[in-house]
Amino acid sequence: MNDYCGHDTWLLATIYKDLAPWMKSHPQLYSDGCHVCGSDNLQRRGPVRKSKSRFQFRCNDCKHWMVKTVKP
C-alpha cells in the first residue's frame, strides 16, 4: 500500500503549484496577500455584487482569484 500511495503523493506534490489557483475551496494559508502563495502582488478587479467593501482580487504570481474585504 505504501508503494501504491507513494507515487500518487509524489505526483500531487509536483503539480500542486499548478493546480492550487484553480481550487475554489482552497484553504487560506496566509492572512495577508494571496491566500495560496502569500504574495503581495495582487490586482484589484472590481467590487463584488452591490458591495462597497468586498472586492475581487487576482494574484499576479499564481493567478488565484479571491474576495477580500477592504476597509474604506
C-alpha positions as CSV (number, residue, x, y, z in Angstrom):
1,M,0.0,0.0,0.0
2,N,2.9,2.4,0.8
3,D,4.4,1.8,-2.7
4,Y,0.9,2.4,-4.3
5,C,0.1,5.6,-2.5
6,G,3.7,6.9,-2.5
7,H,3.6,7.6,-6.3
8,D,0.3,9.5,-6.0
9,T,1.7,11.6,-3.2
10,W,4.8,12.5,-5.1
11,L,2.8,13.3,-8.2
12,L,0.5,15.6,-6.4
13,A,3.4,17.4,-4.7
14,T,5.0,18.1,-8.1
15,I,1.9,19.6,-9.7
16,Y,0.3,21.3,-6.6
17,K,1.5,24.8,-7.5
18,D,-0.1,24.5,-11.0
19,L,-3.4,23.2,-9.5
20,A,-3.8,25.5,-6.5
21,P,-5.1,28.6,-8.4
22,W,-7.9,26.5,-9.8
23,M,-9.2,25.3,-6.4
24,K,-12.3,27.2,-5.4
25,S,-12.3,25.9,-1.8
26,H,-8.5,26.2,-1.2
27,P,-7.7,26.7,2.5
28,Q,-6.5,30.2,3.4
29,L,-2.8,29.5,4.2
30,Y,-1.8,33.2,4.6
31,S,-3.7,36.0,6.3
32,D,-2.1,38.9,4.2
33,G,-1.7,38.9,0.5
34,C,-2.7,35.9,-1.6
35,H,-4.4,33.0,0.3
36,V,-2.5,30.4,-1.7
37,C,1.1,31.6,-2.2
38,G,1.3,34.6,0.2
39,S,2.4,37.1,-2.4
40,D,1.5,40.8,-2.1
41,N,1.4,41.2,-5.9
42,L,-2.4,41.5,-6.1
43,Q,-4.5,43.3,-8.7
44,R,-7.9,44.6,-7.6
45,R,-10.5,43.7,-10.3
46,G,-13.8,45.3,-9.0
47,P,-16.5,45.1,-6.4
48,V,-18.5,42.0,-5.6
49,R,-22.1,42.5,-6.5
50,K,-23.6,45.6,-4.8
51,S,-20.9,45.6,-2.2
52,K,-19.0,48.7,-1.2
53,S,-16.3,46.9,0.9
54,R,-15.8,43.5,-0.8
55,F,-13.6,43.4,-3.9
56,Q,-12.3,40.7,-6.2
57,F,-8.5,40.3,-6.3
58,R,-6.3,38.3,-8.6
59,C,-2.8,37.2,-7.6
60,N,-0.3,38.1,-10.4
61,D,2.1,35.4,-9.3
62,C,0.0,32.2,-9.0
63,K,-3.2,33.6,-10.8
64,H,-5.5,32.7,-7.9
65,W,-8.8,34.7,-7.6
66,M,-10.1,35.7,-4.2
67,V,-12.6,38.0,-2.5
68,K,-11.3,40.3,0.3
69,T,-12.9,42.9,2.4
70,V,-11.3,46.4,2.1
71,K,-11.9,49.0,4.8
72,P,-12.6,52.5,3.4
